[in-house]
Amino acid sequence: MTDLSIEICGLRLRNPIILASGILGVTGAILTRLARDFGIGGLTSKSIGPEPRSGYLNPSVIQIDDGTCLNAVGLANPGIDEFVQEVPEIKHAGVPLIASIFGETEDQYAMMAIKVEKAGVDAVELNISCPHANVSSIGADPYLTASVVHKVKDAVKIPVLVKLNPNVTSIVDIARAAEKSGADAVVAINTMRGMAIDVETMKPILANKSGGVSGKALKPMAIKAVYDLYESIKIPIIGCGGIFTGLDIIEFMLAGAKAVQVGTAFLEGFGIIESMKQDMARYMERHSIKTLGELTGIAH
Ligand SMILES: Cc1cc2nc3c(=O)[nH]c(=O)nc-3n(C[C@H](O)[C@H](O)[C@H](O)COP(=O)(O)O)c2cc1C
């Protein structure tokens, strides 16, 4: 068996594949299954807010091309108090659990970070980047980003990850602000703003009209973001966007990622995790690579 384990922010993952936020709900049963039966390396919860929220009307997720989706779910979630009840069961999965949180003020972010830390999660991910909700304005402004990160860093001891918004002039400026304020890692990238119009009804298809593009079409933009970030910041980068194969993961690592998050690819079923692992193991053998950590940033 090839060793696919990696270490990031003090967390040991048996492989670099982490579930991206928002793809599966927050129920313990499904997340535990993903770890136990399908061998994922780590889990990120759906983004959780201070109060329960129902999100936008359907259609909220549509496939616009093979492996490419457009979504505007509207941060539907059960609220922080319900989520923390699920944490003990999710922790049974035995893999690191990252809680993704969003709020409207820095105090809300800090309050939720304290609650998830108390509940036993391994790291917190700040969603300041959802392209179809108000939080994207935080992730588009280096000062607001710095201020939220600062507040959360002061409030908790667990690693603080910042999920970056690609819908900005300079993703590097935002990442630098997060790093300066003490962020332990960045996740790049969230979805890119997009829209699809039904030519028969002559109207936008999503109930929210516009949404975020995920999946295969997002990968070149995500690779470029990770490549640029690697040249500009020292904290670890978790790559995300359009990963469908183990070679996609290797590509993100060569650009500068230490680990990755996967979302849209799970449309093809969870068996894809095993084939990603096999791809990585074969690649490592072919290139005589002993640990995946050796690959980070090699393309530079
Ligand atoms: C249906 C759907 C819901 C999502 N919800 C969230 C969310 O709640 N929080 C978040 O940070 N990202 C959310 N995302 C973005 C993903 O976590 C990820 O950044 C993006 O989809 C790119 O990765 P992928 O191409 O592997 O899907 C969502 C994506 C999709 C497709």
Ligand as a Chemical Component Dictionary entry (heavy atoms), coordinates in Angstrom:
data_LIG
# 
_chem_comp.id                   LIG 
_chem_comp.type                 NON-POLYMER 
_chem_comp.pdbx_formal_charge   0 
_chem_comp.three_letter_code    LIG 
# 
loop_
_chem_comp_atom.comp_id 
_chem_comp_atom.atom_id 
_chem_comp_atom.alt_atom_id 
_chem_comp_atom.type_symbol 
_chem_comp_atom.charge 
_chem_comp_atom.model_Cartn_x 
_chem_comp_atom.model_Cartn_y 
_chem_comp_atom.model_Cartn_z 
_chem_comp_atom.pdbx_ordinal 
LIG C1  C1  C 0 -24.450 22.581 -4.268 1  
LIG C2  C2  C 0 -23.238 23.297 -3.732 2  
LIG C3  C3  C 0 -23.317 23.879 -2.462 3  
LIG C4  C4  C 0 -22.192 24.535 -1.931 4  
LIG N1  N1  N 0 -22.263 25.081 -0.683 5  
LIG C5  C5  C 0 -21.166 25.652 -0.126 6  
LIG C6  C6  C 0 -21.195 26.106 1.219  7  
LIG O1  O1  O 0 -22.191 25.984 1.947  8  
LIG N2  N2  N 0 -20.059 26.696 1.704  9  
LIG C7  C7  C 0 -18.898 26.839 0.963  10 
LIG O2  O2  O 0 -17.898 27.357 1.465  11 
LIG N3  N3  N 0 -18.842 26.361 -0.300 12 
LIG C8  C8  C 0 -19.936 25.784 -0.852 13 
LIG N4  N4  N 0 -19.874 25.277 -2.135 14 
LIG C9  C9  C 0 -18.613 25.408 -2.901 15 
LIG C10 C10 C 0 -17.773 24.132 -2.773 16 
LIG O3  O3  O 0 -17.394 23.886 -1.434 17 
LIG C11 C11 C 0 -16.511 24.243 -3.646 18 
LIG O4  O4  O 0 -15.740 25.352 -3.232 19 
LIG C12 C12 C 0 -16.845 24.420 -5.133 20 
LIG O5  O5  O 0 -17.970 23.663 -5.497 21 
LIG C13 C13 C 0 -15.657 24.036 -6.031 22 
LIG O6  O6  O 0 -15.303 22.687 -5.868 23 
LIG P1  P1  P 0 -15.855 21.506 -6.865 24 
LIG O7  O7  O 0 -15.603 21.981 -8.258 25 
LIG O8  O8  O 0 -15.073 20.293 -6.466 26 
LIG O9  O9  O 0 -17.311 21.366 -6.574 27 
LIG C14 C14 C 0 -20.986 24.616 -2.686 28 
LIG C15 C15 C 0 -20.928 24.012 -3.955 29 
LIG C16 C16 C 0 -22.030 23.360 -4.477 30 
LIG C17 C17 C 0 -21.914 22.705 -5.835 31 
# 
loop_
_chem_comp_bond.comp_id 
_chem_comp_bond.atom_id_1 
_chem_comp_bond.atom_id_2 
_chem_comp_bond.value_order 
_chem_comp_bond.pdbx_ordinal 
LIG C1  C2  SING 1  
LIG C2  C3  SING 2  
LIG C2  C16 DOUB 3  
LIG C3  C4  DOUB 4  
LIG C4  N1  SING 5  
LIG C4  C14 SING 6  
LIG N1  C5  DOUB 7  
LIG C5  C6  SING 8  
LIG C5  C8  SING 9  
LIG C6  O1  DOUB 10 
LIG C6  N2  SING 11 
LIG N2  C7  SING 12 
LIG C7  O2  DOUB 13 
LIG C7  N3  SING 14 
LIG N3  C8  DOUB 15 
LIG C8  N4  SING 16 
LIG N4  C9  SING 17 
LIG N4  C14 SING 18 
LIG C9  C10 SING 19 
LIG C10 O3  SING 20 
LIG C10 C11 SING 21 
LIG C11 O4  SING 22 
LIG C11 C12 SING 23 
LIG C12 O5  SING 24 
LIG C12 C13 SING 25 
LIG C13 O6  SING 26 
LIG O6  P1  SING 27 
LIG P1  O7  DOUB 28 
LIG P1  O8  SING 29 
LIG P1  O9  SING 30 
LIG C14 C15 DOUB 31 
LIG C15 C16 SING 32 
LIG C16 C17 SING 33 
# 
